[in-house]
């Protein structure tokens, strides 16, 4: 299926002063996420979690305990300096530095960055809003901060955009016989918008809705000549990831839109595009993912401009002659 290629748009895990986070709003576990038991696999999906599990056997009992506390309590430690972290756990900052180095980090700043990314993979809408409420901001300030975060996500996507990679995605869509787009919950709106626009350009595209059986039945009839586009963020919804895995078993090419390099969508799709969903309250920001979809649509339209114009012309003629648009009723001057 070819070499996996990340199409980087914006680095995930951005944290603003009121703990905005880059994760899917309704796809995550609760705030009491532990690094043992049944949650071990999901924790290991983050760079920090993977380092901890890979080196755990070589760590002393005291270092295991200290790191376990720091990581388990990442919602209260991700913003601390080494000195502040030492005070929290009654050790000196040198102990914190040596413990971090035992995980393979050269600098505490690198560990702190991974700790922040680990934090955003376990935050929930409840804990995100609770963290925001701990700041002394008015409702008006929160509204402005939300827009500022949207703009930051969008600017980050734009500054890291690789237009050549977007054109490659468009070529893949142009060559596909059929395109199935899977997005669930809030991501369903992104999936349906992308499918609708692709159909307007003459593509055989569909964003199935309904039960997981509906999605899986669509995947079962796909072939290597088709293309699966999966849209999910954070840990990824089970049905979306299952669709990607099912497509892989059938050698169906897949492309993902997600918010990080360690998400299941990034891991299992053949290629993927990263767009931050960092937020300032309980709901994710889909401004950057929407911009990502728009870049794909523009590339699809203009890489096959003759076909696009033909289909758009037909749609325009149909719309002109239809009763689709609202008209003010004629005034009765009698």
C-alpha positions in Angstrom: 0.0 0.0 0.0 3.0 2.3 -0.2 5.1 4.1 2.3 3.2 5.9 5.1 3.5 9.6 4.7 2.5 12.2 7.2 1.2 15.5 5.8 2.0 17.8 8.6 -0.3 20.9 9.0 0.1 21.8 12.7 1.7 20.4 15.7 -0.9 18.9 18.1 -1.1 19.4 21.8 -1.1 23.2 22.0 -1.9 24.3 25.5 -3.0 27.9 26.1 -3.1 29.7 29.5 -6.5 28.3 30.3 -5.6 24.7 29.3 -6.9 24.5 25.8 -6.3 21.0 24.4 -6.0 19.3 21.1 -8.1 16.2 21.4 -11.4 14.9 20.1 -14.2 16.2 22.3 -16.1 13.0 22.8 -13.7 10.2 22.1 -11.6 10.0 25.3 -11.6 8.3 28.6 -12.1 10.0 32.0 -9.5 12.1 33.9 -8.5 9.2 36.2 -6.5 7.5 33.4 -3.7 5.3 34.9 -0.6 3.8 33.4 -1.4 0.2 34.4 -4.1 -2.4 34.1 -6.5 -2.1 31.2 -5.4 1.4 30.3 -1.8 0.4 29.6 -2.2 0.1 25.8 -3.9 3.5 25.4 -1.2 5.2 27.6 1.6 3.6 25.5 0.2 5.3 22.4 1.8 8.6 23.5 5.6 9.1 23.2 6.0 9.5 26.9 3.8 6.4 27.7 5.9 4.3 25.3 9.2 5.5 26.8 7.9 4.7 30.3 6.8 1.2 29.5 9.9 0.4 27.4 12.3 1.4 30.2 10.3 0.5 33.2 12.2 -2.7 33.9 15.5 -0.8 34.0 14.2 1.8 36.4 14.6 1.7 40.1 11.5 1.3 42.2 11.7 4.9 43.4 12.0 6.2 39.9 9.1 4.1 38.7 7.0 5.4 41.5 8.0 9.0 40.9 7.5 8.9 37.1 4.2 7.0 37.6 2.9 9.8 39.9 4.1 12.6 37.5 2.4 10.9 34.5 -0.8 9.9 36.3 -1.1 13.4 37.6 -0.2 15.1 34.3 -3.2 17.4 34.5 -1.5 19.0 37.5 2.2 18.6 36.4 2.4 19.3 32.6 3.0 23.0 33.3 5.5 22.7 36.1 9.3 23.4 35.9 11.7 20.9 37.2 12.1 22.9 40.4 8.3 23.1 40.9 8.0 19.4 40.2 10.6 18.6 42.8 8.8 20.6 45.4 5.6 18.8 44.6 7.1 15.4 45.1 9.5 16.4 47.9 12.7 15.8 45.9 15.3 18.2 44.6 15.3 19.4 41.0 18.4 17.4 40.3 16.5 14.2 41.1 13.8 15.2 38.7 16.4 15.8 35.9 18.2 12.5 36.5 14.9 10.6 36.5 13.9 12.2 33.2 17.3 11.4 31.7 16.7 7.8 32.8 13.8 7.8 30.3 16.2 8.8 27.5 15.5 12.6 27.5 18.5 14.9 27.2 16.6 18.0 28.4 13.8 18.5 30.8 12.1 20.7 28.2 11.7 17.7 25.9 10.2 15.6 28.7 7.8 18.5 29.5 6.6 18.7 25.9 5.8 15.0 25.8 4.1 15.3 29.2 1.9 18.0 27.7 1.0 15.8 24.8 0.3 12.9 27.1 -2.0 15.2 29.1 -4.1 16.2 26.1 -4.7 12.5 25.2 -6.5 11.9 28.4 -8.4 15.1 29.0 -12.2 15.0 28.7 -14.8 17.8 27.9 -15.6 17.9 31.6 -12.0 18.3 32.8 -11.2 20.7 30.0 -14.0 23.0 31.0 -13.2 22.5 34.7 -9.6 23.6 34.0 -10.9 26.6 32.1 -13.2 27.6 35.0 -10.2 27.8 37.3 -8.9 30.8 35.4 -10.2 34.3 36.3 -11.8 35.1 32.9 -15.1 36.6 32.1 -17.5 34.9 29.7 -16.6 37.7 27.2 -12.9 36.9 27.6 -13.6 33.3 27.0 -15.4 34.0 23.8 -12.5 36.1 22.5 -10.0 33.5 23.7 -11.9 30.8 21.7 -11.6 32.8 18.5 -7.9 33.5 19.2 -7.3 29.7 19.6 -9.2 29.1 16.3 -6.9 31.6 14.6 -3.8 30.1 16.2 -4.8 26.6 14.9 -5.5 28.0 11.5 -2.2 29.9 11.3 -0.3 26.9 12.5 -1.8 24.8 9.7 -1.1 27.4 7.1 2.5 28.0 8.2 3.3 24.3 8.0 1.3 23.5 4.9 3.0 21.5 2.1 0.9 22.3 -1.0 2.7 19.6 -3.0 1.4 17.0 -0.6 -2.1 18.4 -0.9 -1.9 18.0 -4.6 -0.7 14.4 -4.1 -3.9 13.7 -2.1 -6.0 15.2 -4.8 -4.4 12.9 -7.4 -5.2 10.0 -5.2 -8.8 11.1 -5.0 -8.9 11.7 -8.8 -7.7 8.1 -9.5 -10.1 6.4 -7.0 -13.1 4.6 -8.4 -15.1 5.2 -5.2 -14.4 7.3 -2.1 -15.8 6.4 1.3 -15.4 9.0 4.0 -15.8 7.9 7.7 -16.3 10.5 10.4 -18.5 10.0 13.5 -19.9 12.3 16.2 -18.7 15.9 15.5 -16.4 14.6 12.8 -19.5 13.4 10.9 -20.1 17.0 9.8 -16.6 17.2 8.3 -17.1 13.8 6.5 -20.5 14.8 5.1 -19.2 18.2 3.9 -16.2 16.6 2.2 -18.4 13.9 0.5 -21.0 16.5 -0.6 -18.4 18.7 -2.2 -16.7 15.8 -4.0 -20.0 14.7 -5.4 -20.5 18.2 -6.8 -17.2 17.8 -8.6 -18.2 14.6 -10.1 -16.7 12.0 -7.8 -18.4 8.9 -6.5 -18.1 9.8 -2.8 -20.2 8.9 0.2 -20.1 9.5 4.0 -22.1 6.7 5.5 -24.2 7.4 8.5 -26.1 5.2 11.0 -24.9 2.2 12.8 -21.4 0.7 12.8 -22.9 -2.1 10.6 -23.7 0.4 7.9 -20.1 1.6 7.8 -18.6 -1.9 7.9 -20.9 -3.0 5.0 -19.6 -0.1 2.9 -16.0 -1.1 3.6 -16.7 -4.8 2.8 -17.5 -3.9 -0.8 -14.5 -1.7 -1.4 -11.6 -2.8 -3.6 -8.0 -1.6 -4.0 -9.3 0.8 -6.7 -11.2 2.7 -4.1 -10.1 5.1 -1.3 -11.1 5.3 2.3 -10.8 8.7 4.1 -11.0 8.5 7.9 -11.5 11.6 10.1 -11.0 11.3 13.8 -9.0 13.0 16.5 -7.3 12.0 19.8 -7.6 8.3 20.6 -10.0 7.9 17.8 -13.5 6.4 17.9 -13.6 2.6 17.7 -15.8 2.4 14.6 -13.6 4.8 12.6 -10.4 3.0 13.5 -12.2 -0.4 12.8 -13.0 0.9 9.3 -9.4 1.8 8.6 -8.2 -1.7 9.8 -10.9 -3.4 7.7 -9.7 -1.4 4.7 -6.1 -2.4 5.3 -7.0 -6.1 5.3 -8.6 -5.6 1.9 -5.7 -3.6 0.5 -7.9 -0.6 0.2 -5.8 2.6 0.2 -6.6 4.9 3.1 -6.0 8.5 4.0 -6.6 10.2 7.4 -7.3 13.6 8.8 -6.3 13.7 12.5 -4.6 16.0 15.1 -1.4 14.2 15.9 1.4 11.8 14.8 0.6 9.2 17.5 -3.1 8.8 17.0 -4.6 5.5 15.7 -5.6 7.3 12.5 -1.9 8.3 11.9 -0.8 4.9 12.9 -3.0 2.8 10.6 -3.8 5.0 7.6 -1.4 4.8 4.7 -1.0 8.6 4.9 -2.5 11.4 7.0 -2.9 15.1 7.4 -2.4 16.8 10.8 -4.6 19.7 11.7 -4.8 20.9 15.3 -8.1 20.9 17.2 -6.8 22.7 20.2 -9.5 24.3 22.2 -10.1 26.6 25.2 -13.2 25.0 26.7 -15.2 21.8 26.3 -15.6 21.6 22.5 -12.8 21.1 20.0 -12.0 23.6 17.3 -12.6 22.3 13.8 -11.4 25.4 12.1 -8.0 23.9 11.0 -9.5 20.5 9.9 -12.1 22.5 7.9 -9.3 24.4 6.2 -7.5 21.2 5.5 -10.6 19.8 3.8 -10.9 23.0 1.8 -7.4 22.7 0.5 -8.1 19.2 -0.7 -11.2 20.3 -2.5 -9.5 23.2 -4.2 -6.7 20.9 -5.3 -9.2 18.3 -6.6 -11.2 20.9 -8.5 -8.2 22.6 -10.2 -6.2 19.5 -11.0 -9.2 18.3 -13.1 -10.5 21.7 -14.0 -12.4 20.6 -17.2 -14.3 17.9 -15.5 -15.0 20.2 -12.5 -16.3 23.0 -14.6 -18.6 20.6 -16.5 -20.2 19.3 -13.3 -20.4 22.7 -11.8 -22.1 24.1 -14.9 -24.7 21.3 -14.9 -25.4 22.0 -11.2 -25.7 25.7 -11.9 -28.2 25.1 -14.7 -30.3 22.8 -12.5 -30.2 25.3 -9.6 -31.2 28.2 -11.9 -34.3 26.4 -13.1 -35.3 24.9 -9.8 -37.2 26.3 -6.8 -34.3 25.7 -4.5 -33.7 29.3 -3.6 -36.0 31.4 -1.3 -37.8 34.3 -2.9 -39.8 37.0 -1.1 -43.5 36.6 -1.8 -45.0 39.2 -4.2 -46.5 42.1 -2.4 -50.3 42.4 -2.7 -50.8 46.1 -3.7 -54.6 45.8 -3.9 
